[in-house]
Amino acid sequence: MRTALTIFWMLTLSAAVFAQCEGDLSWNFDEAEKDGFSLGAMFSNAVTPQIVIDTKEVRAYIRDARFRELTRRCGDLRAVDGIYQKSLRVAEYKVGRGLLIAMMAVLEHQQIHVRMPIVKSVQLPLSFEDDTLFSQRLRSLPKSLYSDSPNSDHGDKDKLQHFFASAYLAYASESTDIARGAGNVVEWGGTS
């Protein structure tokens, strides 16, 4: 009887948690960022590539306290689904573009150092966020993606960009071999 009662409560609680996580995981909660008119924003948007504008929108979604609540309630894997669903909606349901936006939105480096023969090293920006926004987004990224994810503040956050980049390459090239090869080159080169 006790075992049956335990199983009943486990099923009831897991059903309640699952019910909280069903449906649209991307929660369209960033409407306030689009309210009002700004001449500066209009000019900025006119000269800013659409991919940068779209990436900023998904990054704002990741920084939002409601995304952290989604992660807390539903877990990190469901939060990754939420990032992809949000990116897909921003990309007007174009899968390749959605995967590229998701990859850009989860980058966990502000810049990349490129070694060059004459000047030795050049720093290229990967994020135009100021330090505060970058740190806030980095803290909000899902970190427990696998059963053996490191139990630290950073966890597996660096794997998100690789996951979305590989998915984008596989989708765009229609070849998992190209995605696998690119991943091997990144690992061989020691870059993140």
C-alpha positions in Angstrom: 0.0 0.0 0.0 2.8 2.4 0.9 4.6 1.7 -2.4 1.3 2.3 -4.3 0.8 5.6 -2.5 4.4 6.7 -3.2 4.0 5.9 -6.9 0.6 7.7 -7.0 2.2 10.9 -5.5 5.2 10.7 -7.8 3.0 10.4 -10.9 0.7 13.2 -9.7 3.7 15.6 -9.0 5.4 14.8 -12.2 2.2 15.3 -14.1 1.8 18.7 -12.4 5.3 19.7 -13.3 4.9 18.5 -16.9 1.6 20.4 -17.2 3.4 23.6 -16.1 5.9 23.1 -18.9 3.6 22.2 -21.7 2.7 24.5 -24.6 4.6 27.4 -26.0 7.9 27.6 -24.1 9.1 30.8 -25.7 6.5 33.0 -23.9 6.0 36.1 -25.9 6.9 38.4 -23.0 9.2 40.9 -24.5 6.5 43.2 -26.0 7.6 46.2 -23.9 10.9 46.5 -25.8 8.9 47.5 -28.9 6.6 50.1 -27.3 7.0 53.7 -28.3 8.9 55.5 -31.0 12.5 56.5 -31.0 14.2 58.4 -33.8 17.6 56.9 -32.7 16.2 53.4 -32.7 14.6 54.0 -36.1 18.0 55.1 -37.5 19.9 52.3 -35.8 17.5 49.7 -37.1 17.8 51.1 -40.6 21.6 50.6 -40.7 21.8 47.5 -38.5 21.6 44.1 -40.3 18.4 42.2 -39.5 20.3 39.2 -38.1 21.8 41.5 -35.4 18.4 43.0 -34.6 16.9 39.5 -34.3 19.8 38.2 -32.2 19.3 41.2 -29.8 15.6 40.2 -29.4 16.5 36.6 -28.5 19.2 37.8 -26.1 16.7 40.1 -24.4 14.5 37.0 -24.0 17.3 35.1 -22.4 18.0 37.9 -19.9 14.4 38.3 -18.9 13.5 37.2 -15.3 10.6 35.2 -16.8 13.1 33.1 -18.8 15.0 32.3 -15.5 11.6 31.3 -14.1 11.0 29.0 -17.1 14.4 27.4 -16.5 13.7 27.0 -12.8 10.3 25.4 -13.3 10.9 23.3 -16.4 14.6 22.6 -16.3 17.5 23.5 -18.5 16.6 21.2 -21.4 13.2 22.8 -21.8 14.8 26.2 -21.6 17.0 25.3 -24.5 13.8 24.4 -26.4 12.4 27.8 -25.4 15.5 29.5 -26.9 15.0 27.6 -30.1 11.3 28.3 -30.3 11.8 32.0 -29.6 14.5 32.1 -32.3 12.3 30.3 -34.7 9.4 32.7 -34.2 11.8 35.7 -34.6 13.0 34.1 -37.8 9.4 33.8 -39.1 9.7 30.0 -38.9 12.6 29.7 -41.3 14.5 26.9 -39.6 18.0 27.7 -40.9 17.7 31.3 -39.8 16.2 30.3 -36.5 19.1 28.0 -35.8 21.6 30.7 -36.7 19.9 33.3 -34.5 19.8 30.8 -31.6 23.5 30.1 -32.0 24.3 33.9 -32.1 22.1 34.4 -29.0 23.9 31.9 -26.8 27.5 32.8 -27.6 29.3 32.9 -24.3 32.2 35.0 -25.5 32.2 38.8 -26.1 35.0 38.6 -28.6 37.3 36.1 -30.3 41.0 36.4 -30.7 42.2 35.6 -34.2 45.9 35.1 -34.8 47.3 36.8 -37.8 50.8 36.7 -39.3 51.6 40.4 -39.4 49.6 41.9 -36.5 49.8 38.7 -34.3 46.3 38.9 -32.9 43.1 40.7 -33.7 40.1 40.8 -31.4 36.7 40.5 -33.2 33.5 41.3 -31.4 30.9 38.5 -31.1 28.6 40.5 -28.9 27.8 44.2 -29.0 26.2 44.0 -25.6 27.6 46.1 -22.8 29.3 44.2 -20.0 26.3 44.2 -17.7 23.9 42.8 -20.3 26.4 40.2 -21.4 27.0 39.0 -17.8 23.3 38.9 -17.1 22.6 36.9 -20.3 25.5 34.5 -19.5 24.2 33.9 -16.0 20.7 33.0 -17.5 21.9 30.5 -20.1 21.0 26.9 -19.3 23.9 25.0 -17.9 22.8 21.4 -17.1 22.4 19.8 -20.5 23.7 16.3 -19.7 23.5 13.9 -16.8 27.3 14.4 -16.3 27.3 18.3 -16.7 29.8 19.9 -14.3 28.1 21.1 -11.1 29.4 24.7 -11.4 28.1 28.1 -12.3 29.3 27.6 -15.9 28.3 24.0 -16.3 27.8 23.2 -20.0 26.9 26.7 -21.2 29.7 26.6 -23.8 28.1 23.6 -25.4 25.0 25.6 -26.4 26.8 27.6 -29.2 28.3 24.3 -30.5 24.9 22.6 -30.4 23.1 25.3 -32.4 26.1 25.8 -34.8 26.2 22.1 -35.6 22.4 22.0 -36.1 22.6 25.0 -38.4 25.5 23.5 -40.4 23.7 20.2 -40.7 20.5 21.8 -41.8 22.0 24.3 -44.2 24.3 21.8 -45.9 21.9 18.9 -45.6 24.9 16.9 -44.3 25.7 15.8 -40.8 29.3 15.0 -42.1 29.9 18.7 -42.7 28.7 19.6 -39.2 30.8 16.8 -37.6 33.9 17.9 -39.6 33.4 21.6 -38.6 33.1 20.5 -35.0 36.3 18.5 -35.2 38.1 21.5 -36.7 36.9 23.7 -33.8 38.0 21.1 -31.2 41.4 20.6 -33.0 41.9 24.4 -33.2 41.2 24.8 -29.5 38.7 27.7 -30.1 35.3 28.0 -28.5 
